[in-house]
């Protein structure tokens, strides 16, 4: 699947439906709350997530390695309904700020409603593509992202944009899906597998190279785990568990010097 316009349309349609309460995330039909411990969220974090922000999406908690400090500005790439943005807002406090960027209007609508309902005055959600961030140069301290960059057909550009908007000394922490071996052609060309965060994934070494080439140093993998979506999601994506062994979930931490 190589047409970037078709990719964007399919991703926007699928995640728009999820925001509207139709369909299910890549973790399957299980309760969204039951996914959180497996993704690295603490009980305290799970209890603090606003109602409606957790859609059962993601492949790992990026905040576990971000070290967000009070007063910092945090940017969430592909913020969805706001789960990580809201948790980051608790860490940065009223003296800081969190910006969520998402290209799906329905997700933004849901995230903004969550923010208004729970009184999050230090969180702002902006419409935009992560390859063309609506964020000023050198204006944020920390960038987080949770299982989103794999959906972009222009991953190198995503990391160049991340480098642009970070202040010197800023940190990037992303959770994502990468490949440790090539996917079978039938999976690689599957629209369902692409929007399911598998077919759009690139090889692990390429992913890390993209981050380094953007200017980040050092770049380190701080966690790596087997990617385990729900069984029904495997069927929806048209892949079997053997093919899925090519995909792993990683957390990458990098710095702008």
C-alpha positions in Angstrom: 0.0 0.0 0.0 2.0 3.0 -1.3 -0.5 5.8 -2.2 -0.1 8.4 0.6 -3.4 10.0 -0.1 -5.3 6.7 0.1 -3.3 5.9 3.3 -4.4 9.1 5.0 -8.0 8.8 3.9 -8.2 5.2 5.3 -6.5 6.1 8.5 -8.7 9.2 9.1 -11.8 7.2 8.3 -10.9 4.3 10.6 -9.9 6.5 13.5 -12.8 8.8 13.0 -15.1 5.8 13.4 -13.3 4.8 16.6 -13.8 8.4 18.0 -17.5 8.1 17.2 -17.7 4.8 19.1 -17.8 2.5 16.1 -15.3 -0.3 15.6 -12.5 -1.3 17.9 -8.9 -0.5 18.4 -5.9 -2.6 17.5 -6.0 -4.2 20.9 -9.3 -6.0 20.1 -12.7 -5.9 21.7 -11.5 -6.2 25.3 -12.3 -3.4 27.7 -10.1 -0.5 27.1 -9.2 -0.3 30.8 -7.9 -3.9 30.7 -5.3 -2.9 28.1 -3.6 -0.2 30.2 -1.4 -2.4 32.5 0.0 -4.3 29.6 0.9 -1.0 27.9 2.8 0.2 31.0 0.2 2.5 32.6 0.2 2.6 36.4 -3.0 2.2 38.5 -2.7 5.8 39.5 -2.5 6.9 35.8 -5.4 4.6 34.8 -7.6 6.2 37.6 -6.7 9.7 36.4 -7.7 9.3 32.7 -10.8 11.3 31.9 -13.9 9.3 30.9 -13.9 8.9 27.1 -10.2 9.5 26.6 -9.1 5.8 26.6 -10.2 4.1 23.4 -8.0 1.0 23.9 -5.4 2.2 21.4 -1.7 2.4 21.6 1.3 0.1 22.1 3.0 1.5 25.1 3.0 4.4 27.6 5.5 6.9 26.4 5.3 8.9 29.6 7.0 6.1 31.5 10.3 7.3 30.0 9.7 11.0 29.3 10.5 12.4 32.7 8.1 15.3 32.3 8.8 18.1 34.7 6.5 20.9 36.1 6.3 23.9 33.9 7.4 22.1 30.7 5.6 22.2 27.3 4.7 18.8 26.0 3.6 17.9 22.4 1.7 14.7 21.7 1.9 13.5 18.1 -1.4 11.9 17.0 -3.1 12.7 20.3 -6.4 10.9 19.6 -8.9 11.3 22.3 -6.3 12.7 24.6 -5.2 9.9 27.0 -1.5 10.7 27.0 -2.0 14.4 26.7 -4.2 14.5 29.8 -1.7 12.4 31.8 1.2 14.6 30.7 -0.9 17.7 31.8 -0.9 16.3 35.3 2.9 16.1 35.3 3.6 19.5 33.7 1.1 21.1 36.0 -0.7 24.5 35.7 2.6 26.2 34.9 3.1 24.1 31.9 1.3 23.2 28.7 0.3 20.2 26.6 -0.4 20.4 22.9 -2.0 17.5 21.1 -1.9 17.3 17.3 -4.2 15.0 15.4 -5.4 14.9 11.8 -8.8 13.4 12.5 -11.5 16.0 13.3 -13.7 13.5 15.2 -10.8 12.7 17.5 -10.2 16.4 18.1 -13.8 16.9 18.9 -13.8 14.1 21.4 -10.5 15.2 23.0 -11.7 18.8 23.3 -15.0 17.7 24.9 -13.0 15.6 27.4 -10.8 18.6 28.2 -13.8 20.8 28.8 -15.6 18.3 30.9 -12.7 17.7 33.2 -11.4 21.2 33.3 -8.0 20.8 31.7 -7.0 24.4 31.1 -3.4 23.6 30.3 -4.2 21.3 27.3 -4.8 22.4 23.7 -5.7 20.2 20.8 -4.8 21.3 17.2 -5.8 19.9 13.8 -2.8 19.0 11.8 -0.6 16.3 10.3 2.4 15.1 12.2 4.6 15.6 9.1 3.6 19.3 9.1 3.2 20.3 12.7 1.2 23.4 13.5 3.8 24.3 16.1 6.5 27.0 16.2 10.2 26.3 16.0 12.0 25.4 19.2 8.8 25.8 21.3 8.4 22.5 23.2 10.4 20.6 25.8 9.1 17.1 25.3 7.5 15.2 22.5 5.6 12.0 23.1 3.7 9.7 20.7 1.9 6.4 21.1 1.7 4.0 18.1 1.2 6.7 15.5 4.4 7.2 13.5 3.9 3.8 11.9 0.8 5.1 10.3 2.7 7.9 8.5 3.9 7.3 4.9 6.6 9.9 5.5 8.3 8.8 8.8 11.6 10.7 8.1 9.6 13.9 7.8 7.8 13.3 11.1 11.1 13.1 12.9 12.5 16.2 11.1 9.4 18.1 12.2 9.9 16.8 15.8 13.4 18.0 15.8 12.4 21.4 14.5 9.8 22.2 17.2 11.9 20.9 20.1 14.0 23.3 22.1 17.7 22.5 22.5 18.0 19.8 25.1 14.4 18.7 24.4 13.4 15.0 24.6 11.5 12.7 22.2 9.9 9.6 23.5 7.8 7.5 21.1 6.1 4.1 21.5 5.6 2.4 18.2 5.5 -0.7 16.1 8.5 -1.7 14.0 9.5 -4.8 12.1 12.3 -7.3 12.8 11.8 -9.0 9.5 9.8 -8.2 6.3 6.1 -8.8 6.2 4.6 -11.2 3.7 3.3 -9.4 0.6 -0.3 -10.1 1.4 0.0 -8.4 4.8 2.2 -5.6 3.5 -0.4 -4.6 0.9 -3.4 -4.9 3.2 -5.3 -1.7 4.0 -6.7 -3.3 7.1 -3.2 -4.3 8.3 -2.0 -0.7 7.6 -4.7 1.0 9.7 -4.1 -1.7 12.3 -0.6 -0.4 12.8 1.2 -3.3 11.2 1.6 -2.9 7.4 2.8 0.7 7.8 5.6 -0.3 10.2 9.2 -0.1 8.9 12.2 -2.2 9.8 13.6 -1.4 13.2 17.0 -0.3 12.0 15.4 2.0 9.4 13.2 3.6 12.1 16.1 4.3 14.4 18.1 5.7 11.4 15.3 8.1 10.6 15.5 9.4 14.2 19.3 9.9 14.0 19.2 11.5 10.6 16.8 14.1 11.9 19.5 15.2 14.2 18.7 13.5 17.5 21.5 12.1 19.7 21.7 9.9 21.6 19.0 7.6 20.3 18.1 4.5 22.4 15.5 1.8 22.6 14.5 1.7 26.3 11.9 -1.1 25.9 11.1 -3.8 23.4 8.2 -6.2 23.6 6.3 -8.6 21.4 3.3 -6.9 19.8 0.1 -8.6 20.9 -3.2 -7.3 19.4 -6.5 -8.9 20.1 -7.3 -12.1 18.3 -10.3 -10.6 16.4 -8.0 -7.8 15.2 -5.8 -10.4 13.6 -8.7 -11.7 11.6 -9.7 -8.1 10.7 -6.2 -7.5 9.4 -6.1 -10.7 7.5 -2.9 -12.0 9.2 -2.1 -14.9 11.4 0.0 -15.0 14.6 3.0 -16.3 12.7 3.1 -13.3 10.4 2.6 -11.0 13.4 5.9 -12.2 14.9 7.6 -9.8 12.5 6.3 -6.9 14.5 7.5 -5.7 17.9 6.5 -2.8 20.1 9.4 -0.5 21.1 9.9 2.7 23.1 12.5 5.0 21.7 14.0 7.9 23.6 16.2 10.6 22.0 17.4 14.1 22.6 18.0 17.3 20.7 21.4 18.5 21.7 
